[in-house]
Amino acid sequence: MAGKRLLFLFGAGASHGSDCVIPYNPPLGKDLFNYLTNDKSLRFWRYYSQRFPDSIKDEFELNFESAFSKLVRLYSDETYKIVIVQQLQTELADYLFKFDIPNNYSRNNYFRLVKILQSNNLLYQSNFSSLNYDCIFEKILVAMKIKYCDYLGNEGEIYNEKTKLFKPHGSCNYIIKRRNFEAQVASFSPTVSLDFPIEAINFKTFAEINKMEHRSNLRPIMSLYNFEKENRICFTSLKNIRKKLDYTIHKATHIILIGVRYVENDTHIWSPINKSKGKLIYFGDNLTGFQRKKNVYIMNEHFDKSCESFIRYL
């Protein structure tokens, strides 16, 4: 299979269906609000959600991104309300980072996917992108001792690996580089943006940071979980990741989408895919609204053992 350039794009359905996850499989967007507001460790989500307007609470039950967009607009004027959004976003990062893999992770479908690539000599012809904020896939790569480039400017051996991982919406373990750590506790208004280099922190370091007195003010470098995918912190770093992903989509001979829901607003994802000449292999319910028709193979399957079938289309 020489000459193949594969790009795997993971959505919420991939992490939800990856299986063999601690403490449970991450919820899909439609269920996320209930999980957040019922988690006793998330005091801001539990407290503020009781004070949301009924219309927004109802919207969260239907569409998390839409409801969060309305919440951001509602809380966009007064400083204390802006802080509420920041606190909710930080707790969302805390919630998603806790998803981990067990010591025996051989039943995890991310693991199975990587093993399929290895057995077919395709791993170093493959790149990966995740629209998720969680770190389950990265934890699988680390457990398998597979080094990768994360495009955060990290120096050393990891930066030179052929396997690349793009997280264009940020990640629950991305923070401002610690040499700029004082900026972590700043409060941001809609008219103020801060732009610093970012880094990914590992699970152990994250646990240590979590004990800090001002942890509730530390900013995860994650786009807001709304339709606009807004981000006013470290926007240059995320913009660069998106540019590199755009180029990788353009060069890919095959794009395999797993558990990604078509969202028209995400033009930074779907526009380059629409223009791509590579084969598109889609694992999910459907691609309703998607414009491109040529070389599109819809599996209508979820992320389980059936994902092995992508090999047939290479």
ZADO-1210 file (C-alpha; in nm, 4 decimals, padded with zeros to 6 digits):
<atoms>
<atom x="00.0000" y="00.0000" z="00.0000" code="MET" pos="1"/>
<atom x="00.2857" y="00.2323" z="-00.0754" code="ALA" pos="2"/>
<atom x="00.1982" y="00.5879" z="-00.1671" code="GLY" pos="3"/>
<atom x="-00.1085" y="00.6026" z="00.0560" code="LYS" pos="4"/>
<atom x="-00.1557" y="00.9061" z="00.2793" code="ARG" pos="5"/>
<atom x="-00.4258" y="00.8412" z="00.5363" code="LEU" pos="6"/>
<atom x="-00.5933" y="01.0937" z="00.7621" code="LEU" pos="7"/>
<atom x="-00.8213" y="00.9712" z="01.0414" code="PHE" pos="8"/>
<atom x="-01.0627" y="01.2304" z="01.1788" code="LEU" pos="9"/>
<atom x="-01.2261" y="01.1458" z="01.5125" code="PHE" pos="10"/>
<atom x="-01.5460" y="01.2967" z="01.6487" code="GLY" pos="11"/>
<atom x="-01.7431" y="01.2436" z="01.9680" code="ALA" pos="12"/>
<atom x="-01.8764" y="00.9143" z="01.8361" code="GLY" pos="13"/>
<atom x="-01.5219" y="00.7761" z="01.8229" code="ALA" pos="14"/>
<atom x="-01.4406" y="00.8369" z="02.1898" code="SER" pos="15"/>
<atom x="-01.7931" y="00.7328" z="02.2918" code="HIS" pos="16"/>
<atom x="-01.7581" y="00.4098" z="02.0966" code="GLY" pos="17"/>
<atom x="-01.3923" y="00.3438" z="02.1744" code="SER" pos="18"/>
<atom x="-01.4928" y="00.1201" z="02.4685" code="ASP" pos="19"/>
<atom x="-01.2692" y="-00.0044" z="02.7498" code="CYS" pos="20"/>
<atom x="-01.2526" y="00.3444" z="02.9045" code="VAL" pos="21"/>
<atom x="-01.2370" y="00.4455" z="03.2710" code="ILE" pos="22"/>
<atom x="-01.4733" y="00.5342" z="03.4388" code="PRO" pos="23"/>
<atom x="-01.7150" y="00.4904" z="03.1442" code="TYR" pos="24"/>
<atom x="-01.7368" y="00.5749" z="02.7773" code="ASN" pos="25"/>
<atom x="-01.7498" y="00.9544" z="02.7291" code="PRO" pos="26"/>
<atom x="-02.1048" y="01.0742" z="02.6568" code="PRO" pos="27"/>
<atom x="-02.2172" y="01.2101" z="02.3224" code="LEU" pos="28"/>
<atom x="-02.2994" y="01.5791" z="02.2981" code="GLY" pos="29"/>
<atom x="-02.6722" y="01.5198" z="02.3371" code="LYS" pos="30"/>
<atom x="-02.6149" y="01.3570" z="02.6785" code="ASP" pos="31"/>
<atom x="-02.3278" y="01.5727" z="02.8025" code="LEU" pos="32"/>
<atom x="-02.5354" y="01.8306" z="02.9908" code="PHE" pos="33"/>
<atom x="-02.6954" y="01.5666" z="03.2122" code="ASN" pos="34"/>
<atom x="-02.3568" y="01.4148" z="03.2933" code="TYR" pos="35"/>
<atom x="-02.2034" y="01.7524" z="03.3790" code="LEU" pos="36"/>
<atom x="-02.4888" y="01.8693" z="03.6003" code="THR" pos="37"/>
<atom x="-02.5080" y="01.5384" z="03.7855" code="ASN" pos="38"/>
<atom x="-02.1366" y="01.5086" z="03.8532" code="ASP" pos="39"/>
<atom x="-02.0833" y="01.6025" z="04.2186" code="LYS" pos="40"/>
<atom x="-01.7250" y="01.7141" z="04.1530" code="SER" pos="41"/>
<atom x="-01.8379" y="01.9873" z="03.9106" code="LEU" pos="42"/>
<atom x="-01.9714" y="02.2525" z="04.1460" code="ARG" pos="43"/>
<atom x="-02.0024" y="02.5304" z="03.8860" code="PHE" pos="44"/>
<atom x="-02.2067" y="02.3239" z="03.6421" code="TRP" pos="45"/>
<atom x="-02.4327" y="02.2045" z="03.9221" code="ARG" pos="46"/>
<atom x="-02.4770" y="02.5537" z="04.0696" code="TYR" pos="47"/>
<atom x="-02.5131" y="02.7689" z="03.7595" code="TYR" pos="48"/>
<atom x="-02.7265" y="02.5248" z="03.5605" code="SER" pos="49"/>
<atom x="-03.0018" y="02.5666" z="03.8198" code="GLN" pos="50"/>
<atom x="-03.0003" y="02.9383" z="03.7363" code="ARG" pos="51"/>
<atom x="-02.9961" y="02.9138" z="03.3558" code="PHE" pos="52"/>
<atom x="-03.3107" y="03.0427" z="03.1818" code="PRO" pos="53"/>
<atom x="-03.5514" y="02.7567" z="03.1168" code="ASP" pos="54"/>
<atom x="-03.5195" y="02.8053" z="02.7413" code="SER" pos="55"/>
<atom x="-03.1428" y="02.7418" z="02.7574" code="ILE" pos="56"/>
<atom x="-03.1810" y="02.4420" z="02.9893" code="LYS" pos="57"/>
<atom x="-03.4258" y="02.2913" z="02.7421" code="ASP" pos="58"/>
<atom x="-03.1857" y="02.3663" z="02.4558" code="GLU" pos="59"/>
<atom x="-02.9011" y="02.1868" z="02.6332" code="PHE" pos="60"/>
<atom x="-03.1155" y="01.8739" z="02.6356" code="GLU" pos="61"/>
<atom x="-03.1449" y="01.8952" z="02.2566" code="LEU" pos="62"/>
<atom x="-02.8197" y="02.0431" z="02.1304" code="ASN" pos="63"/>
<atom x="-02.5247" y="02.1252" z="02.3560" code="PHE" pos="64"/>
<atom x="-02.3418" y="02.3426" z="02.1017" code="GLU" pos="65"/>
<atom x="-02.6491" y="02.5498" z="02.0240" code="SER" pos="66"/>
<atom x="-02.7288" y="02.6002" z="02.3928" code="ALA" pos="67"/>
<atom x="-02.3710" y="02.6991" z="02.4760" code="PHE" pos="68"/>
<atom x="-02.3770" y="02.9526" z="02.1911" code="SER" pos="69"/>
<atom x="-02.6880" y="03.1110" z="02.3428" code="LYS" pos="70"/>
<atom x="-02.5321" y="03.1031" z="02.6886" code="LEU" pos="71"/>
<atom x="-02.2192" y="03.2833" z="02.5666" code="VAL" pos="72"/>
<atom x="-02.4285" y="03.5539" z="02.4001" code="ARG" pos="73"/>
<atom x="-02.6410" y="03.5900" z="02.7122" code="LEU" pos="74"/>
<atom x="-02.3323" y="03.6255" z="02.9334" code="TYR" pos="75"/>
<atom x="-02.1204" y="03.8380" z="02.6976" code="SER" pos="76"/>
<atom x="-02.1644" y="04.1836" z="02.8569" code="ASP" pos="77"/>
<atom x="-02.0916" y="04.1801" z="03.2279" code="GLU" pos="78"/>
<atom x="-01.7553" y="04.0728" z="03.3653" code="THR" pos="79"/>
<atom x="-01.8913" y="03.8438" z="03.6353" code="TYR" pos="80"/>
<atom x="-02.1017" y="03.6620" z="03.3769" code="LYS" pos="81"/>
<atom x="-01.7990" y="03.6185" z="03.1512" code="ILE" pos="82"/>
<atom x="-01.6236" y="03.4524" z="03.4428" code="VAL" pos="83"/>
<atom x="-01.9153" y="03.2095" z="03.4706" code="ILE" pos="84"/>
<atom x="-01.8522" y="03.0895" z="03.1137" code="VAL" pos="85"/>
<atom x="-01.4810" y="03.0540" z="03.1911" code="GLN" pos="86"/>
<atom x="-01.5545" y="02.8499" z="03.5015" code="GLN" pos="87"/>
<atom x="-01.7907" y="02.6209" z="03.3105" code="LEU" pos="88"/>
<atom x="-01.5332" y="02.5720" z="03.0354" code="GLN" pos="89"/>
<atom x="-01.2601" y="02.4901" z="03.2889" code="THR" pos="90"/>
<atom x="-01.4774" y="02.2328" z="03.4628" code="GLU" pos="91"/>
<atom x="-01.5632" y="02.0823" z="03.1251" code="LEU" pos="92"/>
<atom x="-01.1881" y="02.0308" z="03.0740" code="ALA" pos="93"/>
<atom x="-01.1572" y="01.8729" z="03.4196" code="ASP" pos="94"/>
<atom x="-01.4440" y="01.6368" z="03.3427" code="TYR" pos="95"/>
<atom x="-01.3053" y="01.5257" z="03.0059" code="LEU" pos="96"/>
<atom x="-00.9485" y="01.4803" z="03.1261" code="PHE" pos="97"/>
<atom x="-01.0514" y="01.2190" z="03.3814" code="LYS" pos="98"/>
<atom x="-01.1366" y="00.9691" z="03.1057" code="PHE" pos="99"/>
<atom x="-00.8543" y="00.7183" z="03.1030" code="ASP" pos="100"/>
<atom x="-00.7639" y="00.3717" z="02.9791" code="ILE" pos="101"/>
<atom x="-00.7178" y="00.0678" z="03.2061" code="PRO" pos="102"/>
<atom x="-00.3963" y="-00.1296" z="03.2357" code="ASN" pos="103"/>
<atom x="-00.5446" y="-00.3862" z="02.9995" code="ASN" pos="104"/>
<atom x="-00.6638" y="-00.1680" z="02.7132" code="TYR" pos="105"/>
<atom x="-00.6593" y="-00.4367" z="02.4403" code="SER" pos="106"/>
<atom x="-01.0379" y="-00.4088" z="02.3931" code="ARG" pos="107"/>
<atom x="-01.0203" y="-00.0358" z="02.3245" code="ASN" pos="108"/>
<atom x="-01.1120" y="00.0408" z="01.9647" code="ASN" pos="109"/>
<atom x="-00.8518" y="00.3151" z="01.9274" code="TYR" pos="110"/>
<atom x="-00.5967" y="00.0474" z="02.0180" code="PHE" pos="111"/>
<atom x="-00.7476" y="-00.1961" z="01.7694" code="ARG" pos="112"/>
<atom x="-00.7367" y="00.0677" z="01.4968" code="LEU" pos="113"/>
<atom x="-00.3683" y="00.1427" z="01.5565" code="VAL" pos="114"/>
<atom x="-00.2881" y="-00.2313" z="01.5610" code="LYS" pos="115"/>
<atom x="-00.4612" y="-00.2712" z="01.2231" code="ILE" pos="116"/>
<atom x="-00.2478" y="00.0092" z="01.0838" code="LEU" pos="117"/>
<atom x="00.0682" y="-00.1466" z="01.2254" code="GLN" pos="118"/>
<atom x="-00.0109" y="-00.4922" z="01.0880" code="SER" pos="119"/>
<atom x="-00.0673" y="-00.3445" z="00.7413" code="ASN" pos="120"/>
<atom x="00.2443" y="-00.1234" z="00.7560" code="ASN" pos="121"/>
<atom x="00.0265" y="00.1865" z="00.7404" code="LEU" pos="122"/>
<atom x="00.0971" y="00.3580" z="01.0719" code="LEU" pos="123"/>
<atom x="00.3643" y="00.5907" z="00.9386" code="TYR" pos="124"/>
<atom x="00.1512" y="00.6690" z="00.6361" code="GLN" pos="125"/>
<atom x="-00.1256" y="00.7809" z="00.8725" code="SER" pos="126"/>
<atom x="-00.2019" y="01.1080" z="01.0461" code="ASN" pos="127"/>
<atom x="-00.4762" y="01.1708" z="01.2989" code="PHE" pos="128"/>
<atom x="-00.7007" y="01.4570" z="01.3948" code="SER" pos="129"/>
<atom x="-00.9465" y="01.4740" z="01.6823" code="SER" pos="130"/>
<atom x="-01.2293" y="01.7211" z="01.7189" code="LEU" pos="131"/>
<atom x="-01.2660" y="01.5962" z="02.0756" code="ASN" pos="132"/>
<atom x="-01.1238" y="01.7664" z="02.3846" code="TYR" pos="133"/>
<atom x="-01.0594" y="01.4367" z="02.5637" code="ASP" pos="134"/>
<atom x="-00.7199" y="01.2607" z="02.5552" code="CYS" pos="135"/>
<atom x="-00.8169" y="00.8951" z="02.5194" code="ILE" pos="136"/>
<atom x="-00.6497" y="00.8500" z="02.1816" code="PHE" pos="137"/>
<atom x="-00.3264" y="01.0152" z="02.2979" code="GLU" pos="138"/>
<atom x="-00.3214" y="00.7934" z="02.6061" code="LYS" pos="139"/>
<atom x="-00.3448" y="00.4895" z="02.3781" code="ILE" pos="140"/>
<atom x="-00.0523" y="00.6143" z="02.1673" code="LEU" pos="141"/>
<atom x="00.1570" y="00.6761" z="02.4783" code="VAL" pos="142"/>
<atom x="00.0678" y="00.3346" z="02.6246" code="ALA" pos="143"/>
<atom x="00.1713" y="00.1742" z="02.2940" code="MET" pos="144"/>
<atom x="00.4965" y="00.3776" z="02.3000" code="LYS" pos="145"/>
<atom x="00.4119" y="00.5425" z="01.9692" code="ILE" pos="146"/>
<atom x="00.5662" y="00.8866" z="01.9397" code="LYS" pos="147"/>
<atom x="00.3886" y="01.1574" z="01.7480" code="TYR" pos="148"/>
<atom x="00.4113" y="01.5235" z="01.6580" code="CYS" pos="149"/>
<atom x="00.1456" y="01.7364" z="01.8265" code="ASP" pos="150"/>
<atom x="00.2359" y="02.0651" z="01.6519" code="TYR" pos="151"/>
<atom x="00.2537" y="02.2576" z="01.9774" code="LEU" pos="152"/>
<atom x="00.6156" y="02.3496" z="01.9210" code="GLY" pos="153"/>
<atom x="00.7441" y="02.0888" z="02.1636" code="ASN" pos="154"/>
<atom x="01.1122" y="02.0275" z="02.1080" code="GLU" pos="155"/>
<atom x="01.2978" y="01.7011" z="02.0855" code="GLY" pos="156"/>
<atom x="01.2400" y="01.3579" z="01.9432" code="GLU" pos="157"/>
<atom x="00.8614" y="01.3670" z="01.9604" code="ILE" pos="158"/>
<atom x="00.8505" y="01.6616" z="01.7204" code="TYR" pos="159"/>
<atom x="01.0293" y="01.4708" z="01.4425" code="ASN" pos="160"/>
<atom x="00.8009" y="01.1695" z="01.4258" code="GLU" pos="161"/>
<atom x="00.6130" y="01.0916" z="01.1041" code="LYS" pos="162"/>
<atom x="00.2823" y="01.0325" z="01.2830" code="THR" pos="163"/>
<atom x="00.1019" y="01.3597" z="01.3443" code="LYS" pos="164"/>
<atom x="-00.1931" y="01.4474" z="01.5667" code="LEU" pos="165"/>
<atom x="-00.3990" y="01.7607" z="01.5094" code="PHE" pos="166"/>
<atom x="-00.6496" y="01.8919" z="01.7651" code="LYS" pos="167"/>
<atom x="-00.7873" y="02.2015" z="01.5884" code="PRO" pos="168"/>
<atom x="-01.0346" y="02.2838" z="01.8671" code="HIS" pos="169"/>
<atom x="-00.7757" y="02.2501" z="02.1434" code="GLY" pos="170"/>
<atom x="-00.7642" y="01.9927" z="02.4190" code="SER" pos="171"/>
<atom x="-00.8497" y="01.9584" z="02.7864" code="CYS" pos="172"/>
<atom x="-00.4768" y="01.9150" z="02.8613" code="ASN" pos="173"/>
<atom x="-00.3540" y="02.2165" z="02.6609" code="TYR" pos="174"/>
<atom x="-00.2485" y="02.5126" z="02.8738" code="ILE" pos="175"/>
<atom x="-00.0404" y="02.8272" z="02.8310" code="ILE" pos="176"/>
<atom x="00.3282" y="02.7362" z="02.8490" code="LYS" pos="177"/>
<atom x="00.4278" y="02.7527" z="03.2112" code="ARG" pos="178"/>
<atom x="00.6905" y="03.0208" z="03.1592" code="ARG" pos="179"/>
<atom x="00.3860" y="03.2448" z="03.1028" code="ASN" pos="180"/>
<atom x="00.2011" y="03.0854" z="03.3932" code="PHE" pos="181"/>
<atom x="00.0937" y="03.4154" z="03.5487" code="GLU" pos="182"/>
<atom x="-00.1314" y="03.4690" z="03.2487" code="ALA" pos="183"/>
<atom x="-00.3279" y="03.1572" z="03.3396" code="GLN" pos="184"/>
<atom x="-00.5182" y="03.3357" z="03.6151" code="VAL" pos="185"/>
<atom x="-00.6132" y="03.6428" z="03.4113" code="ALA" pos="186"/>
<atom x="-00.9767" y="03.7218" z="03.3441" code="SER" pos="187"/>
<atom x="-01.0679" y="03.7866" z="02.9839" code="PHE" pos="188"/>
<atom x="-01.3360" y="04.0186" z="02.8509" code="SER" pos="189"/>
<atom x="-01.4867" y="03.9929" z="02.5010" code="PRO" pos="190"/>
<atom x="-01.2585" y="04.2766" z="02.3869" code="THR" pos="191"/>
<atom x="-00.9324" y="04.1352" z="02.5284" code="VAL" pos="192"/>
<atom x="-00.7336" y="03.8442" z="02.3897" code="SER" pos="193"/>
<atom x="-00.4077" y="03.6899" z="02.5070" code="LEU" pos="194"/>
<atom x="-00.1846" y="03.4964" z="02.2727" code="ASP" pos="195"/>
<atom x="00.0877" y="03.2703" z="02.4124" code="PHE" pos="196"/>
<atom x="00.2559" y="02.9430" z="02.3100" code="PRO" pos="197"/>
<atom x="00.0808" y="02.6383" z="02.4505" code="ILE" pos="198"/>
<atom x="00.1853" y="02.2972" z="02.5763" code="GLU" pos="199"/>
<atom x="00.0211" y="01.9637" z="02.6468" code="ALA" pos="200"/>
<atom x="00.0508" y="01.8406" z="03.0041" code="ILE" pos="201"/>
<atom x="00.0446" y="01.4775" z="03.1075" code="ASN" pos="202"/>
<atom x="-00.1934" y="01.3164" z="03.3539" code="PHE" pos="203"/>
<atom x="00.0432" y="01.3334" z="03.6513" code="LYS" pos="204"/>
<atom x="00.1220" y="01.7016" z="03.5966" code="THR" pos="205"/>
<atom x="-00.2447" y="01.7811" z="03.5515" code="PHE" pos="206"/>
<atom x="-00.3217" y="01.6209" z="03.8868" code="ALA" pos="207"/>
<atom x="-00.0542" y="01.8350" z="04.0509" code="GLU" pos="208"/>
<atom x="-00.1871" y="02.1532" z="03.8916" code="ILE" pos="209"/>
<atom x="-00.5364" y="02.0588" z="04.0023" code="ASN" pos="210"/>
<atom x="-00.4257" y="02.0988" z="04.3650" code="LYS" pos="211"/>
<atom x="-00.3264" y="02.4620" z="04.3134" code="MET" pos="212"/>
<atom x="-00.5215" y="02.7262" z="04.4988" code="GLU" pos="213"/>
<atom x="-00.6246" y="02.9065" z="04.1805" code="HIS" pos="214"/>
<atom x="-00.7081" y="02.5952" z="03.9764" code="ARG" pos="215"/>
<atom x="-01.0572" y="02.7272" z="03.9026" code="SER" pos="216"/>
<atom x="-00.8976" y="03.0153" z="03.7120" code="ASN" pos="217"/>
<atom x="-00.6556" y="02.8110" z="03.5012" code="LEU" pos="218"/>
<atom x="-00.7567" y="02.8267" z="03.1398" code="ARG" pos="219"/>
<atom x="-00.7730" y="02.5117" z="02.9304" code="PRO" pos="220"/>
<atom x="-00.6858" y="02.5961" z="02.5710" code="ILE" pos="221"/>
<atom x="-01.0111" y="02.4725" z="02.4247" code="MET" pos="222"/>
<atom x="-01.2412" y="02.6432" z="02.1808" code="SER" pos="223"/>
<atom x="-01.5768" y="02.7106" z="02.3408" code="LEU" pos="224"/>
<atom x="-01.8071" y="02.4161" z="02.2939" code="TYR" pos="225"/>
<atom x="-02.0442" y="02.6127" z="02.0733" code="ASN" pos="226"/>
<atom x="-02.1171" y="02.6479" z="01.7032" code="PHE" pos="227"/>
<atom x="-01.8620" y="02.9251" z="01.6596" code="GLU" pos="228"/>
<atom x="-01.5742" y="02.7314" z="01.8263" code="LYS" pos="229"/>
<atom x="-01.4535" y="03.0655" z="01.9663" code="GLU" pos="230"/>
<atom x="-01.1191" y="03.0991" z="02.1356" code="ASN" pos="231"/>
<atom x="-00.9583" y="03.4191" z="02.2622" code="ARG" pos="232"/>
<atom x="-00.6588" y="03.2540" z="02.4259" code="ILE" pos="233"/>
<atom x="-00.3612" y="03.1284" z="02.2270" code="CYS" pos="234"/>
<atom x="-00.5565" y="03.1677" z="01.9041" code="PHE" pos="235"/>
<atom x="-00.2392" y="03.1763" z="01.6907" code="THR" pos="236"/>
<atom x="-00.1363" y="02.8267" z="01.8061" code="SER" pos="237"/>
<atom x="-00.4789" y="02.6813" z="01.7240" code="LEU" pos="238"/>
<atom x="-00.4854" y="02.8703" z="01.3936" code="LYS" pos="239"/>
<atom x="-00.1512" y="02.7144" z="01.2997" code="ASN" pos="240"/>
<atom x="-00.2812" y="02.3679" z="01.3875" code="ILE" pos="241"/>
<atom x="-00.5836" y="02.4268" z="01.1643" code="ARG" pos="242"/>
<atom x="-00.3593" y="02.5405" z="00.8772" code="LYS" pos="243"/>
<atom x="-00.1473" y="02.2263" z="00.9047" code="LYS" pos="244"/>
<atom x="-00.4616" y="02.0119" z="00.9199" code="LEU" pos="245"/>
<atom x="-00.5965" y="02.1872" z="00.6089" code="ASP" pos="246"/>
<atom x="-00.2728" y="02.1046" z="00.4243" code="TYR" pos="247"/>
<atom x="-00.2828" y="01.7419" z="00.5448" code="THR" pos="248"/>
<atom x="-00.6432" y="01.7040" z="00.4241" code="ILE" pos="249"/>
<atom x="-00.5369" y="01.8423" z="00.0858" code="HIS" pos="250"/>
<atom x="-00.2535" y="01.5882" z="00.0567" code="LYS" pos="251"/>
<atom x="-00.4448" y="01.2854" z="00.1889" code="ALA" pos="252"/>
<atom x="-00.5305" y="01.0036" z="-00.0511" code="THR" pos="253"/>
<atom x="-00.7853" y="00.8702" z="00.1975" code="HIS" pos="254"/>
<atom x="-00.9782" y="01.0503" z="00.4709" code="ILE" pos="255"/>
<atom x="-01.1447" y="00.8210" z="00.7247" code="ILE" pos="256"/>
<atom x="-01.4026" y="00.9932" z="00.9439" code="LEU" pos="257"/>
<atom x="-01.5132" y="00.8072" z="01.2561" code="ILE" pos="258"/>
<atom x="-01.8008" y="00.9296" z="01.4719" code="GLY" pos="259"/>
<atom x="-01.7938" y="01.2818" z="01.3260" code="VAL" pos="260"/>
<atom x="-02.1251" y="01.4636" z="01.2978" code="ARG" pos="261"/>
<atom x="-02.1612" y="01.6962" z="01.0014" code="TYR" pos="262"/>
<atom x="-02.1905" y="02.0516" z="01.1375" code="VAL" pos="263"/>
<atom x="-02.2268" y="02.3149" z="00.8676" code="GLU" pos="264"/>
<atom x="-02.0729" y="02.5845" z="01.0902" code="ASN" pos="265"/>
<atom x="-01.7424" y="02.3946" z="01.1096" code="ASP" pos="266"/>
<atom x="-01.6267" y="02.5298" z="00.7727" code="THR" pos="267"/>
<atom x="-01.2607" y="02.5007" z="00.8803" code="HIS" pos="268"/>
<atom x="-01.3148" y="02.1228" z="00.8812" code="ILE" pos="269"/>
<atom x="-01.5698" y="02.0561" z="00.6095" code="TRP" pos="270"/>
<atom x="-01.4618" y="02.3070" z="00.3460" code="SER" pos="271"/>
<atom x="-01.1182" y="02.1460" z="00.2903" code="PRO" pos="272"/>
<atom x="-01.2777" y="01.7994" z="00.3035" code="ILE" pos="273"/>
<atom x="-01.5275" y="01.9078" z="00.0373" code="ASN" pos="274"/>
<atom x="-01.2401" y="02.0264" z="-00.1820" code="LYS" pos="275"/>
<atom x="-01.0220" y="01.7224" z="-00.1200" code="SER" pos="276"/>
<atom x="-00.9612" y="01.4761" z="-00.4022" code="LYS" pos="277"/>
<atom x="-00.8974" y="01.1866" z="-00.1643" code="GLY" pos="278"/>
<atom x="-01.1404" y="00.9058" z="-00.1009" code="LYS" pos="279"/>
<atom x="-01.3720" y="00.9760" z="00.1922" code="LEU" pos="280"/>
<atom x="-01.4666" y="00.6810" z="00.4128" code="ILE" pos="281"/>
<atom x="-01.7310" y="00.7685" z="00.6709" code="TYR" pos="282"/>
<atom x="-01.8270" y="00.5684" z="00.9790" code="PHE" pos="283"/>
<atom x="-02.1397" y="00.7108" z="01.1379" code="GLY" pos="284"/>
<atom x="-02.5134" y="00.7484" z="01.1042" code="ASP" pos="285"/>
<atom x="-02.5179" y="00.9651" z="00.7914" code="ASN" pos="286"/>
<atom x="-02.3738" y="01.2738" z="00.6234" code="LEU" pos="287"/>
<atom x="-02.6978" y="01.4652" z="00.5765" code="THR" pos="288"/>
<atom x="-02.6227" y="01.8077" z="00.4307" code="GLY" pos="289"/>
<atom x="-02.2728" y="01.7175" z="00.3150" code="PHE" pos="290"/>
<atom x="-02.2150" y="01.8538" z="-00.0357" code="GLN" pos="291"/>
<atom x="-01.9404" y="01.6392" z="-00.1788" code="ARG" pos="292"/>
<atom x="-02.0613" y="01.3226" z="-00.3517" code="LYS" pos="293"/>
<atom x="-01.7579" y="01.1905" z="-00.5435" code="LYS" pos="294"/>
<atom x="-01.5501" y="00.9117" z="-00.3870" code="ASN" pos="295"/>
<atom x="-01.7570" y="00.9066" z="-00.0686" code="VAL" pos="296"/>
<atom x="-01.8193" y="00.5727" z="00.1035" code="TYR" pos="297"/>
<atom x="-02.0670" y="00.5765" z="00.3896" code="ILE" pos="298"/>
<atom x="-02.0412" y="00.2742" z="00.6147" code="MET" pos="299"/>
<atom x="-02.3348" y="00.3575" z="00.8458" code="ASN" pos="300"/>
<atom x="-02.1437" y="00.1727" z="01.1142" code="GLU" pos="301"/>
<atom x="-02.0199" y="00.2819" z="01.4539" code="HIS" pos="302"/>
<atom x="-01.6759" y="00.2659" z="01.6081" code="PHE" pos="303"/>
<atom x="-01.6384" y="-00.1010" z="01.6891" code="ASP" pos="304"/>
<atom x="-01.4689" y="-00.3942" z="01.5206" code="LYS" pos="305"/>
<atom x="-01.6459" y="-00.3004" z="01.1984" code="SER" pos="306"/>
<atom x="-01.4060" y="-00.0093" z="01.1535" code="CYS" pos="307"/>
<atom x="-01.1586" y="-00.2637" z="01.0163" code="GLU" pos="308"/>
<atom x="-01.3554" y="-00.2525" z="00.6920" code="SER" pos="309"/>
<atom x="-01.1838" y="00.0700" z="00.5851" code="PHE" pos="310"/>
<atom x="-00.8926" y="-00.1472" z="00.4654" code="ILE" pos="311"/>
<atom x="-01.1102" y="-00.2674" z="00.1761" code="ARG" pos="312"/>
<atom x="-01.1284" y="00.0837" z="00.0291" code="TYR" pos="313"/>
<atom x="-00.7563" y="00.1652" z="00.0261" code="LEU" pos="314"/>
</atoms>
